[in-house]
Amino acid sequence: MTSVVQFRMDSNDKEILETMLKDMGLDLGTAFRMFAAKVLKTGEIPFSITSSIDPDTIWTKEDEKAYKKALKELERGETISHEEMRQKLGL
């Protein structure tokens, strides 16, 4: 007999996690079943799986929305110079 396990996580984090797991040849379900099996067998989290992907380099839906917004602002001429940006940031 099997049971369904559900939990909530940040959508952006889930998207990044799915990309990293795919790089390792895994999907979310398989990764969490592996995790559960090891915890049940050893009573600890004794394994390490790594990804060659830097999470900060993954293009997410959130990044896409920000890019499209910035592109529209650029097309409307809503830009500031590098010097204005430095002043605004106090640099």
C-alpha positions as a Markdown table, in Angstrom:
| # | Residue | x | y | z |
|---|---|---|---|---|
| 1 | Met | 0.0 | 0.0 | 0.0 |
| 2 | Thr | 1.3 | 3.5 | -0.8 |
| 3 | Ser | 0.4 | 7.0 | 0.5 |
| 4 | Val | 0.5 | 10.4 | -1.1 |
| 5 | Val | 2.8 | 12.9 | 0.5 |
| 6 | Gln | 2.3 | 16.6 | -0.2 |
| 7 | Phe | 4.0 | 19.7 | 0.9 |
| 8 | Arg | 4.3 | 23.3 | -0.1 |
| 9 | Met | 7.4 | 25.1 | -1.1 |
| 10 | Asp | 8.3 | 28.3 | -2.9 |
| 11 | Ser | 7.5 | 28.1 | -6.6 |
| 12 | Asn | 10.8 | 29.6 | -7.6 |
| 13 | Asp | 12.7 | 27.2 | -5.3 |
| 14 | Lys | 10.8 | 24.3 | -6.8 |
| 15 | Glu | 11.7 | 25.3 | -10.3 |
| 16 | Ile | 15.4 | 25.6 | -9.5 |
| 17 | Leu | 15.3 | 22.3 | -7.5 |
| 18 | Glu | 13.7 | 20.5 | -10.5 |
| 19 | Thr | 16.4 | 21.8 | -12.9 |
| 20 | Met | 19.2 | 20.8 | -10.6 |
| 21 | Leu | 17.7 | 17.3 | -10.0 |
| 22 | Lys | 17.2 | 16.8 | -13.7 |
| 23 | Asp | 20.9 | 17.5 | -14.1 |
| 24 | Met | 21.5 | 14.6 | -11.7 |
| 25 | Gly | 19.1 | 12.3 | -13.6 |
| 26 | Leu | 16.4 | 12.5 | -11.0 |
| 27 | Asp | 12.9 | 13.9 | -10.7 |
| 28 | Leu | 11.3 | 15.3 | -7.5 |
| 29 | Gly | 9.5 | 12.1 | -6.6 |
| 30 | Thr | 12.5 | 9.9 | -7.0 |
| 31 | Ala | 14.8 | 12.2 | -5.1 |
| 32 | Phe | 12.4 | 12.4 | -2.1 |
| 33 | Arg | 11.8 | 8.6 | -2.1 |
| 34 | Met | 15.7 | 8.1 | -2.1 |
| 35 | Phe | 15.9 | 10.6 | 0.8 |
| 36 | Ala | 13.1 | 8.8 | 2.8 |
| 37 | Ala | 14.6 | 5.3 | 2.2 |
| 38 | Lys | 18.0 | 6.4 | 3.6 |
| 39 | Val | 16.5 | 8.1 | 6.6 |
| 40 | Leu | 14.4 | 5.1 | 7.4 |
| 41 | Lys | 17.4 | 2.7 | 7.0 |
| 42 | Thr | 20.0 | 4.7 | 8.9 |
| 43 | Gly | 18.1 | 7.2 | 11.1 |
| 44 | Glu | 20.2 | 10.0 | 9.6 |
| 45 | Ile | 20.9 | 11.8 | 6.3 |
| 46 | Pro | 24.1 | 10.1 | 5.3 |
| 47 | Phe | 24.5 | 10.9 | 1.6 |
| 48 | Ser | 25.5 | 13.8 | -0.5 |
| 49 | Ile | 24.3 | 14.4 | -4.1 |
| 50 | Thr | 25.7 | 17.5 | -5.9 |
| 51 | Ser | 24.8 | 19.3 | -9.0 |
| 52 | Ser | 27.2 | 21.1 | -11.3 |
| 53 | Ile | 24.6 | 23.8 | -11.8 |
| 54 | Asp | 25.0 | 27.0 | -9.9 |
| 55 | Pro | 21.4 | 27.8 | -8.6 |
| 56 | Asp | 22.0 | 31.5 | -9.3 |
| 57 | Thr | 22.5 | 30.9 | -13.0 |
| 58 | Ile | 19.1 | 29.2 | -13.6 |
| 59 | Trp | 16.7 | 31.3 | -15.6 |
| 60 | Thr | 13.3 | 31.1 | -13.8 |
| 61 | Lys | 9.8 | 32.4 | -14.7 |
| 62 | Glu | 10.4 | 35.2 | -12.2 |
| 63 | Asp | 13.5 | 36.2 | -14.1 |
| 64 | Glu | 11.6 | 36.1 | -17.3 |
| 65 | Lys | 8.9 | 38.4 | -15.9 |
| 66 | Ala | 11.5 | 40.9 | -14.7 |
| 67 | Tyr | 13.3 | 40.8 | -18.0 |
| 68 | Lys | 10.1 | 41.5 | -20.0 |
| 69 | Lys | 9.3 | 44.3 | -17.6 |
| 70 | Ala | 12.7 | 45.9 | -18.0 |
| 71 | Leu | 12.5 | 45.4 | -21.8 |
| 72 | Lys | 9.2 | 47.3 | -21.9 |
| 73 | Glu | 10.6 | 50.1 | -19.8 |
| 74 | Leu | 13.6 | 50.3 | -22.1 |
| 75 | Glu | 11.3 | 50.5 | -25.2 |
| 76 | Arg | 9.3 | 53.3 | -23.5 |
| 77 | Gly | 12.5 | 55.2 | -22.9 |
| 78 | Glu | 12.3 | 54.7 | -19.1 |
| 79 | Thr | 16.0 | 54.5 | -18.6 |
| 80 | Ile | 18.6 | 56.2 | -16.4 |
| 81 | Ser | 22.3 | 56.7 | -17.0 |
| 82 | His | 25.0 | 54.7 | -15.3 |
| 83 | Glu | 25.9 | 57.8 | -13.3 |
| 84 | Glu | 22.3 | 58.4 | -12.2 |
| 85 | Met | 22.2 | 54.8 | -11.0 |
| 86 | Arg | 25.4 | 55.2 | -9.1 |
| 87 | Gln | 24.0 | 58.4 | -7.4 |
| 88 | Lys | 20.7 | 56.7 | -6.7 |
| 89 | Leu | 22.6 | 53.8 | -5.0 |
| 90 | Gly | 25.0 | 56.2 | -3.2 |
| 91 | Leu | 28.1 | 54.8 | -4.8 |
